[in-house]
Amino acid sequence: MPWRPVALLPLALWFLVACDRQPADQPAPSKPTAATAPTTPTQARRDAWPLPAITRPAAQPDLVRAPDGSLLLSWVEHGDTARGDVAHTLKFARFANGAWSEPREIARGGDWFVNWADTPHIAATPDGALWAHWLRKGAQAKYAYDVVLVRSGDGGATWSEPVAVNTDATRTEHGFVSLWPVGENRIGLAWLDGRNTGGGEHSAHGGHASADAKHAPGAMTLRTAVFDASLARSDERELDAMTCDCCQTDAALTARGPLLVYRGRTPMEVRDILAARHDGAQWQGATHVHADNWTMPACPVNGPAVAANGSNAAVAWYTAAGDTPTVKFARSTDEGASFAAPVVLERGATVQGRVDTALDERAAWALWMVEDANGQSLRFARYAPDLSQELQRGDVAQLQGKGRGTGMPKLALVDGTAFVVWTDVVDGKPSLHGARYTAAP
């Protein structure tokens, strides 16, 4: 599986082993007094959540709630090319009324760019159509690939021919996609677009030109577009001319319109989390979710996650400001126009980030990963929707895999029940696992 360039890893890993101390701008939370202490909340019950039958090594999961209340799970199966298998197959299944549908194939190919952090996504629009994307290699350059999009109007039985989301034809990276419904039958996309970064050499990203570069590289940008049922594009635009190079983006639909979160970047290499919102008529300028002021000379490959419920939104993210790896959680009550001061979910040298979040009228949930000498753990926390009280926290799973091969965990809420999917690696083979948490109303 292709990885991000090792030239950047020592810089990123240095932050992951930073000492565990309290950042100056993050005072320790005060303990409630006896008069104000909240009552002990009911604990959500954890149950195994068997996933659909997957017969080959699988990773890169995505998990989303469809408009009809069902869950859509997609994943990439990896073939044995030495045996003549197709290199990669993107599949999905639907979970409804307590049962899984039979897995169905979305697409397969040997020219895909498959990566632990930049994964395919699936989405549904209110008209019942399904949408999916993946990354397809372009030119011969190692890091030259494009985003392609497909649609199904019959529940996933058949899929359209893929269309290119980015049409700039540059030998650069395009990926880290987010999807959201636009009205009844259209889909919105956001992606990181490398058309200004020069050739397909990843070393040219982030302002670090390769030795044989002919000109100074430009910055990674954030772009959006809308596609209709015939896969015709409209409203394509550049939202940010300078972003972090390879951190995930995420989007959620608020009462007013989509809220998009991503890791920004300044000329001084400050890489904090930004939010751009659509007010129903146009995109508004991006604002800070919180000014961590994390100065980082390379991409940490660790993006934010966002969830929304009406006008309320929650964002979870990783930062290593103050040389201390930390996962934070912040809320908004105005569709992402502003955010309250964040809650610190966990800090310390073991914190890896790789977050996800979900929100409904009952609770706000967050996922993140840690790794120490004993291995990796996938952790969760459940808060009151306004983040005023922590209701529960614990470990979803202890993983056998280590490092990046365990990828990005996913989380979704249906009627107050939290569903979690993650990747583990056992004997060198990735596999998917699930759990669910049911809380009393």
C-alpha positions in Angstrom: 0.0 0.0 0.0 1.4 3.4 -0.9 2.3 5.6 2.1 3.0 9.3 2.6 6.7 10.1 2.0 9.1 9.1 4.8 10.9 12.4 4.4 8.1 14.0 6.4 7.8 11.3 9.0 10.6 12.3 11.4 9.1 15.8 11.7 5.6 14.4 12.4 6.7 11.7 14.7 8.8 14.1 16.8 5.5 15.7 17.9 4.0 12.4 18.7 6.7 11.7 21.3 6.6 15.1 22.8 6.5 15.4 26.6 3.2 15.4 28.4 2.6 18.8 29.9 -0.2 21.3 30.2 -0.2 23.8 27.3 -0.2 27.4 28.6 -3.5 28.2 26.9 -5.3 25.2 28.2 -5.9 25.4 32.0 -6.9 22.2 33.8 -10.7 22.0 34.1 -12.1 22.7 37.5 -13.8 20.0 39.4 -17.5 20.5 40.2 -18.4 21.3 43.8 -20.8 19.2 45.8 -23.5 21.7 45.1 -23.0 21.8 41.4 -21.8 18.2 40.7 -23.9 16.6 38.0 -25.7 13.3 38.6 -24.1 10.1 37.5 -25.3 9.5 33.9 -26.6 6.2 32.6 -23.8 4.3 30.9 -24.3 3.2 27.2 -24.1 -0.6 26.8 -21.5 -2.0 24.4 -22.4 -4.9 22.2 -20.6 -6.6 19.4 -21.8 -5.4 16.0 -21.0 -8.2 13.4 -20.3 -6.7 10.0 -21.3 -8.2 6.6 -19.3 -11.1 5.3 -16.0 -9.9 3.9 -13.9 -12.7 2.3 -10.7 -10.8 1.5 -8.4 -8.5 3.4 -10.3 -5.2 3.8 -9.6 -1.7 5.1 -10.4 2.0 4.4 -14.0 1.8 5.9 -16.5 4.6 5.6 -19.8 4.7 7.7 -22.6 7.1 7.1 -26.2 7.5 8.1 -28.5 7.7 5.0 -31.5 10.1 4.9 -33.8 7.1 5.5 -32.1 6.3 8.8 -30.2 3.2 7.5 -26.4 2.9 7.7 -24.1 2.7 4.7 -20.8 0.9 5.1 -18.2 1.0 2.4 -14.7 -0.6 2.3 -11.8 -1.5 0.0 -10.9 -5.2 -0.4 -7.4 -6.0 -1.4 -6.7 -8.7 -3.9 -3.6 -11.0 -4.2 -2.1 -9.7 -7.4 0.4 -12.5 -7.4 -2.6 -14.8 -7.8 -4.0 -12.7 -10.5 -6.7 -10.9 -8.5 -7.8 -7.4 -9.3 -5.8 -5.1 -7.0 -8.7 -3.3 -5.3 -12.4 -3.6 -5.1 -14.7 -1.0 -3.5 -17.8 -2.6 -1.9 -20.7 -1.5 0.3 -23.6 -2.9 2.4 -26.6 -1.3 4.0 -27.7 -1.9 7.6 -31.4 -1.5 8.2 -34.0 -3.0 10.6 -31.2 -4.8 12.5 -29.7 -6.6 9.5 -27.2 -6.2 6.7 -27.9 -6.4 3.0 -25.6 -8.5 0.9 -22.4 -6.7 0.0 -22.4 -5.2 -3.4 -19.5 -4.1 -5.6 -19.2 -0.4 -6.5 -16.1 -0.6 -8.7 -12.8 -2.4 -9.1 -9.4 -1.6 -10.6 -5.7 -1.9 -10.7 -5.0 1.8 -11.3 -6.2 3.1 -8.0 -4.2 5.1 -5.4 -5.1 3.4 -2.1 -3.9 5.0 1.1 -4.5 4.5 4.8 -5.5 8.2 5.3 -7.1 9.2 2.0 -10.0 6.8 1.7 -13.1 6.4 -0.5 -16.4 7.7 0.8 -20.1 6.8 0.2 -23.1 9.0 0.5 -26.9 9.0 -0.1 -29.2 11.8 -1.2 -32.9 12.1 -0.2 -34.0 10.8 -3.6 -32.5 7.5 -2.7 -29.4 7.7 -5.0 -26.0 6.5 -3.8 -22.7 8.2 -4.6 -19.2 7.1 -4.1 -15.7 8.2 -4.9 -12.1 6.8 -5.1 -8.7 8.0 -6.3 -7.4 7.0 -9.7 -3.8 7.2 -10.7 -3.1 9.6 -13.5 0.4 10.2 -15.0 3.4 8.1 -14.1 4.5 10.4 -11.3 4.3 8.6 -8.0 1.9 11.1 -6.4 -0.2 12.0 -9.4 -3.9 10.9 -9.0 -7.4 12.2 -9.5 -10.7 12.0 -7.7 -13.5 10.1 -9.6 -17.2 10.0 -8.7 -19.9 7.5 -9.5 -23.7 7.4 -8.9 -26.3 4.7 -8.5 -30.0 5.3 -9.0 -31.1 1.7 -8.2 -29.8 1.1 -4.7 -26.3 0.1 -5.8 -27.3 -2.7 -8.2 -25.6 -0.7 -11.0 -23.3 2.3 -11.1 -22.5 5.0 -13.6 -19.3 5.3 -15.4 -16.8 7.3 -13.2 -16.4 11.0 -14.0 -13.4 13.1 -13.0 -14.1 15.5 -10.2 -11.0 17.6 -10.8 -10.4 18.5 -14.5 -7.1 20.4 -14.3 -5.0 17.6 -15.8 -2.0 18.4 -13.7 0.4 15.7 -12.5 -0.4 16.4 -8.9 -2.4 15.1 -6.0 -6.1 15.4 -5.6 -8.0 13.8 -2.7 -9.2 13.9 0.9 -12.8 14.3 -0.2 -15.9 15.2 1.7 -19.5 14.6 0.4 -22.8 16.1 1.4 -26.4 16.2 0.0 -27.5 19.3 -1.9 -31.2 19.4 -2.1 -33.0 16.2 -3.1 -30.8 14.8 -5.9 -27.5 16.5 -6.0 -24.2 16.0 -4.2 -21.6 18.5 -3.0 -17.9 17.6 -2.9 -14.9 19.3 -1.3 -11.4 18.1 -2.0 -7.7 19.1 -1.6 -6.4 20.1 -5.0 -2.7 20.1 -5.9 -2.9 21.8 -9.2 -0.7 24.7 -8.0 1.9 22.5 -6.3 4.0 21.7 -9.4 4.9 18.2 -10.6 3.8 14.9 -9.0 6.7 14.9 -6.5 5.2 14.9 -3.0 8.5 16.4 -1.7 7.5 19.6 -3.5 4.5 20.0 -1.2 4.3 22.2 1.8 6.9 24.6 0.5 9.7 22.0 0.4 10.9 21.8 -3.2 12.8 18.8 -4.4 16.4 19.3 -5.5 15.5 19.2 -9.2 12.4 21.4 -9.0 12.3 24.0 -11.8 10.3 26.5 -9.8 9.1 27.1 -6.3 6.0 25.0 -5.6 2.7 26.5 -4.8 0.3 25.5 -2.1 -2.4 22.9 -1.8 -5.8 24.4 -2.2 -9.4 23.5 -1.1 -12.0 23.3 -3.9 -15.7 22.5 -4.0 -18.2 21.6 -6.7 -21.8 20.3 -7.0 -22.8 17.4 -9.2 -26.4 16.5 -10.4 -28.0 13.2 -11.3 -26.3 13.2 -14.7 -22.9 13.9 -13.1 -22.8 17.3 -14.6 -20.8 19.8 -12.5 -21.7 23.3 -11.3 -20.6 25.9 -8.9 -17.0 24.8 -8.8 -14.8 27.2 -6.8 -11.6 27.5 -4.8 -12.5 28.0 -1.1 -9.0 28.3 0.3 -5.7 29.0 -1.7 -3.4 27.6 1.0 -4.2 24.5 3.1 -2.4 21.7 4.8 -1.3 19.2 2.2 -2.7 15.8 3.3 -5.1 16.1 6.2 -8.6 14.8 5.9 -11.5 17.2 5.3 -15.0 16.6 6.7 -18.5 18.0 6.1 -21.8 18.0 7.9 -25.2 19.3 7.0 -26.6 22.0 9.4 -30.0 23.6 9.4 -28.7 26.2 7.0 -26.3 24.3 4.8 -23.0 22.4 4.7 -20.3 23.0 7.3 -16.9 22.1 6.0 -13.8 21.7 8.3 -10.2 21.2 7.3 -6.7 22.0 8.5 -5.5 25.3 7.3 -2.0 26.5 6.7 -0.3 30.0 6.8 2.9 31.2 5.3 4.4 30.9 8.9 3.4 27.2 8.9 0.6 27.5 11.5 -1.7 24.6 10.8 -4.9 25.0 12.8 -8.5 23.8 12.1 -10.7 26.0 10.0 -14.5 25.9 9.3 -16.2 27.2 6.2 -20.0 27.3 6.1 -22.6 27.8 3.4 -25.3 30.1 4.5 -27.9 28.8 2.0 -26.8 31.3 -0.7 -23.0 31.3 -0.8 -19.9 30.1 1.0 -18.7 32.3 3.9 -15.0 32.9 4.6 -13.3 30.3 6.8 -13.0 31.0 10.5 -10.9 29.2 13.2 -12.6 26.5 15.2 -9.9 27.4 17.8 -6.6 29.2 17.5 -4.3 26.5 18.7 -1.4 28.2 16.9 0.3 24.9 16.1 3.4 25.7 14.1 4.3 22.6 12.1 6.7 22.5 9.2 5.1 19.4 7.6 1.7 17.9 7.2 0.6 15.8 10.2 -1.9 13.7 8.1 -4.4 14.2 10.9 -7.6 16.1 9.9 -10.7 17.1 11.8 -14.2 15.6 12.0 -17.5 17.4 12.2 -21.1 16.5 13.0 -24.3 18.5 13.0 -27.8 18.4 14.4 -29.9 21.3 13.3 -28.1 24.5 14.2 -25.7 22.7 16.5 -22.4 21.3 15.4 -19.4 19.6 17.0 -15.8 19.4 15.8 -13.1 17.0 17.0 -9.4 17.4 16.1 -5.8 16.7 16.8 -3.1 19.3 17.6 0.4 19.2 19.0 0.5 22.9 19.9 2.9 23.3 22.9 4.7 20.2 21.8 1.9 18.1 23.4 -0.3 15.8 21.3 -3.9 16.6 22.2 -7.4 15.8 21.0 -9.9 18.6 21.4 -13.7 18.9 21.0 -15.7 22.1 20.4 -19.3 23.0 19.8 -21.2 25.6 17.8 -24.8 26.7 18.2 -24.9 28.9 15.1 -24.2 26.5 12.2 -20.5 26.8 12.6 -20.3 30.6 12.5 -18.5 30.5 15.9 -17.3 27.9 18.4 -17.0 27.8 22.2 -13.7 27.1 23.9 -12.8 23.5 23.3 -12.9 20.5 25.7 -9.7 18.5 26.0 -10.5 14.9 25.4 -7.0 13.6 26.0 -3.4 14.8 25.9 0.0 13.2 26.1 2.7 11.5 24.1 0.5 8.4 23.3 -2.2 10.4 21.6 -2.4 9.8 17.9 -5.6 11.6 16.9 -7.4 10.0 13.9 -10.7 11.4 15.1 -14.4 11.0 14.3 -17.5 12.5 15.8 -21.3 12.2 15.8 -24.0 14.4 17.3 -27.7 14.2 18.0 -30.2 15.7 20.5 -29.1 13.2 23.2 -25.3 13.3 23.1 -22.1 14.2 21.3 -19.7 11.4 20.7 -16.0 11.4 19.7 -13.5 8.7 18.7 -9.7 8.9 18.7 -6.7 6.6 18.9 -3.7 6.2 21.2 -0.6 4.0 21.0 1.9 3.1 23.7 4.4 0.3 24.2 1.6 -2.2 24.6 -0.1 -1.3 21.3 -3.0 0.8 20.0 -6.3 1.5 21.6 -9.4 3.0 20.0 -11.1 5.3 22.6 -14.5 7.0 22.8 -16.1 9.7 24.9 -19.8 10.6 25.2 -20.8 14.1 26.2 -24.0 16.1 26.8 -24.8 17.7 23.4 -23.6 21.1 24.7 -20.3 19.4 26.0 -21.1 20.7 29.5 -20.8 17.2 31.0 -18.9 14.1 30.2 -21.3 11.2 30.3 -19.0 8.2 29.6 -15.6 7.3 28.2 -13.7 4.1 27.6 -11.8 1.9 25.1 -13.8 0.6 22.1 -11.1 -1.9 21.4 -7.5 -2.9 22.0 -5.9 -3.4 18.6 -3.2 -5.9 17.5 -2.0 -3.7 14.7 0.3 -0.7 15.2 1.2 2.3 13.2 -0.8 3.7 10.2 -2.1 0.4 8.9 -5.1 0.6 11.3 -6.3 3.6 9.4 -9.2 5.9 10.4 -12.0 4.7 12.6 -15.6 5.7 11.8 -18.7 6.6 13.9 -22.4 7.1 13.1 -25.5 7.6 15.2 -29.0 6.2 14.6 -31.7 6.8 17.2 -29.2 7.4 20.0 -27.2 4.2 19.3 -23.6 4.8 18.3 -22.1 2.5 15.7 -18.3 2.2 15.3 -16.2 0.6 12.6 -12.4 0.3 12.7 -9.5 -1.6 11.0 -7.2 -4.0 12.7 -4.1 -5.7 11.3 -3.5 -9.3 12.3 -0.6 -11.3 10.8 -0.1 -8.6 8.2 -3.7 -8.7 7.0 -6.2 -5.9 7.5 -9.7 -6.6 8.6 -12.8 -4.6 9.7 -14.5 -4.8 13.1 -17.6 -3.3 14.6 -19.2 -2.4 17.9 -22.3 -0.4 19.0 -23.3 1.5 22.1 -26.9 1.8 23.2 -27.7 4.4 25.8 -31.0 4.8 27.6 -33.0 7.9 26.5 
